[in-house]
Amino acid sequence: MSKAIANHRYRHYKKESMVYTVITADALDCETVKPLVVYRSEYSTPDHPEGTLWVRDRDDFESKVTLPDGSVVDRFTEIFLPL
C-alpha cells in the first residue's frame, strides 16, 4: 500500500516551508507503467507559483534520503495541517 495518500499534505525534507498536497498516487507513466505521485505545492517561489503541479515516481516520493550529517529521513513526511 502506498504511503502517499490523495488529499493529504506532506513536507519535503529540504525545507520546513516546502509543503505539498498529493493529488493522486495512482497515476501511471505512459511508457514504463510505473506508479507516479502527482502533487501540488502549497507555497510559492520566484520560479514556481503556489499550486504548481509536480510528478514523481512513487518509489522516489516514498524513499528515504541520507543527510550530510549521516542521518536518514523520509523524503516526504505526512503532516497534519488544516486544509
Secondary structure, 3 states (H helix, E strand, C coil): CCCCCCCCEEEECCCCCCEEEEEEEEEECCCCCCEEEEEEECCCCCCCCCCCEEEEEHHHHCCEEECCCCCEEECEEEECCCC
